[in-house]
C-alpha cells in the first residue's frame, strides 16, 4: 500500500511541477527578452517530457504488478533461495547458477510470459536491475499477445 501512496505523491508532484513550469513559461514570455523566451521554450519542452516519463514508468509498474499478482495467485513465483544477504539479495556465488536456471527455462519457452517474468524477478534479486526490467518488459509484451 505504501508504494501506491508513493505513486500518488509522485503524480501530484508532477502535476504541481507542470502547472508551475507553465506559469513560469508564461511569465518568461511576458518579459520578452531573448533569454526569457529561451527559458520559456525550455520549460514548455521539459515539462511534457517529464510527464511522459512518469506516465511510462507508471504504466510499467502497474503492468508488472498485475502480472506479479497473477503469477503469485497461480503459485508460479520463483522459490526463494536458502541463502541470501541480509538485504534479501542472492549471494554472489549463487547468482550465476540461479539465473542460468531461470534463463534456460525462459529460453525453452520464448512465448511464455510467466517464464520471462520469473527470470526478471530472479535478476532483480541478483541486483541486475537493467536485465530484470528488460525481462519484465518482455513479459508484459508477451502477456498482451497471449495471456
Rosetta blueprint (number, residue, H / E / L):
1 X L
2 X H
3 X H
4 X H
5 X H
6 X H
7 X H
8 X H
9 X H
10 X H
11 X H
12 X H
13 X H
14 X H
15 X H
16 X H
17 X H
18 X H
19 X H
20 X H
21 X H
22 X H
23 X H
24 X H
25 X H
26 X H
27 X H
28 X H
29 X H
30 X H
31 X H
32 X L
33 X L
34 X H
35 X H
36 X H
37 X H
38 X H
39 X H
40 X H
41 X H
42 X H
43 X H
44 X H
45 X H
46 X H
47 X H
48 X H
49 X H
50 X H
51 X H
52 X H
53 X H
54 X H
55 X H
56 X H
57 X H
58 X H
59 X H
60 X H
61 X H
62 X H
63 X H
64 X H
65 X H
66 X H
67 X H
68 X H
69 X H
70 X H
71 X H
72 X H
73 X H
74 X H
75 X L
76 X L
77 X L
78 X L
79 X L
80 X L
81 X L
82 X L
83 X L
84 X E
85 X L
86 X L
87 X L
88 X L
89 X L
90 X E
91 X L
92 X H
93 X H
94 X H
95 X H
96 X H
97 X H
98 X H
99 X H
100 X H
101 X H
102 X H
103 X H
104 X H
105 X H
106 X H
107 X H
108 X H
109 X L
110 X L
111 X L
112 X L
113 X H
114 X H
115 X H
116 X H
117 X H
118 X H
119 X H
120 X H
121 X H
122 X H
123 X H
124 X H
125 X H
126 X L
127 X L
128 X L
129 X H
130 X H
131 X H
132 X H
133 X H
134 X H
135 X H
136 X H
137 X H
138 X H
139 X H
140 X H
141 X H
142 X H
143 X H
144 X H
145 X H
146 X L
147 X L
